[in-house]
Amino acid sequence: MKHNLQKLLQEILKDMGVVDVTPDVTISDDFHNGEYTTNVAMKLAKFLKKSPMEIALQVSQTVNSLQLTVNSKRLDPNNSKKGQNISEKETYLDMLQAIDHIDVVAPGFLNIFLTESALGSRIEEVLKTGESYGTVPKQDKHLMVEYTDPNPFKEFHMGHLYSNAVGESLARLYEANGWQVVRADYFGDVGMHVAKSIWGMMKKKNELLFMKKKPLSDRARWLGQCYALGASIYEEKTSEAEQAKEEMKDINYMVYLAAQEFMQKTLKWQPQVDYRQHVNMEDGAYQKVKLMFETGRAWSMDYFETIFRRLGTKFDAYYPESIVGEYGAKLVHEHIGRVFEESEGAVVFRGTHTRVFLNSLGLPTYEAKELGLNWKKSQDYQLDKSYIVTGNEINEYFKVVLSAMSQVVPEAAQKTRHIGHGMVRNPDGSKMSSRKGNVLTGEGLLDEVKKSIYDILHQNKSDYTKAEQDDIAEKAAIAAVKYSLLRVALPANVAFSLSTSVSFDGDSGPYLLYTYARCKSVLRKAPPLSSSRRRGSELVSKELDSRLRGNDTGFNPEEHALARLISFFPEIVADAAEHLAPNTLCTYLFRLASVFNALYQKHQIVGEPQRVALTAATAQVLHNGLHLLGIATVERM
């Protein structure tokens, strides 16, 4: 609708001598100001040398004139005779018919009101198209979104959860807008964090056989403890710590070789770097490291997959550091003297900040790995855009990396954008901790929220079966966490409140799920109509179809407010993708739920076909919108 309004206004402006201007048309927050508003008259005042009010009145009068012309020609039986053409402006018949009137408001706003018939037609469109409402057909546009990126041998932390929420929602929003999306996960299977973990595993090797029999979540937690053990001593300043650092240095080389051999075995990988020259193959240490590397890597990756499934994510491409690091090292070596330079045994890039790409040990740093990663992405897929979603604490790092990329792989750099998000904190700004006082992991937060949902269900003495309670608690927990993370505009920090996030009466994920379930409950109570036919999962009567397409739907204020919001959904979805702003979709869905609940409280729905249709449309839009946030709905709640 907004796009058609822009096109209509462009045609009108051409007759006023204005070309190559796309008017800003925005959704009006208040229905008293119409459905849409534009400030185009104020923007063109200087160019046209007229007052904004004069321009706005001229545009409004032109629309009125066109409507009269179109209506008269439609009524004229001779308007199809050869040589009698309707002007280009008049080809926007549907848009002209959809406009009820335009108010001109000082200092020059045009407030555009749509007919109730136009709003009713959009309700019918929702019921016809179902899950497709708000989407456009698939196009030949390709996007990769890389997000989550948890590192094997470490725990799945809050930043991974935030990155997943943002990345998955952006992927779904772009898919809704016709893009073909590749979801990518980049994970650190090599590097000092792995060396620290394996050092810890060696110190706790007596527990290894016992851990193999434990559940996957326990094994993942144990790997995190091993990492913490190695990371802790690495920071100390004792002779024991210095010896541990030397051991980790040797382990690090072995990890790179072990990863390389693992990739050769599983992916037919052709090595790009000779790590074997740095490893003593005769003392038996390498085989122990290799075994622990493969064991820990497998445990971690399997464990992460359980979390991905829980969050509703399925990745299409996996990029391990062990592979892209070798590509990065190769690219750096090829560009020494032109882009990179040697410095004190290392290889650096001197941009706005000097960054090391190959360290003094000859190993690729995170920067070189990032370089190889984005080169590899461009080789694997023909992409139009490539987004990388991480915490914003590495924004400066990415500026330097993208600067180097622009000189080494310029085509990939031009298509790559880093999207930084904030940190997750308690409302007082402190780190989040569990009820036991430990710093929360990402999965730990989900479990804390799920327990709170269970408590609410038990307090309400619901009659749900155990399976229904489990389903509601799990989906409501995911909704609570994801909505809390996504409702804040990027890249702000998130102040996460457990009590607010699980509320069934407020700006929260569970509130939206509850509203959807309320809609479905109403629809189950609505009696079947004798002259009905099935559309999707709802029954829509022929009588109702006629009313929705008629010239006078007779909306009351609550119905009108709901109908206009439903009609905006496709534009909200398009804007959220274009501006990388899932928060705008969150705001919209909360408003939609609030307006529906106002209608529910004030008016009887069952027995009123128009309100039943509005309820069915509300349920569909809530379902579609929550899906785009990565949130699954429940039928009862």
Helices and strands as residue ranges (DSSP letters): H 2-15, E 25-27, G 31-33, E 36-38, H 40-48, H 52-75, G 89-91, H 93-98, E 99-105, E 109-114, H 116-129, G 130-132, E 142-146, H 158-176, E 180-187, H 192-203, G 205-207, H 208-211, H 216-234, H 239-267, G 276-278, H 285-311, E 317-320, H 321-334, E 341-343, E 346-350, E 354-358, H 366-380, E 385-391, G 392-394, H 395-408, H 410-415, E 416-421, E 424-425, H 442-459, H 466-486, E 494-495, H 498-501, H 509-525, E 532-535, E 538-541, H 542-549, H 557-578, H 582-602, H 609-628
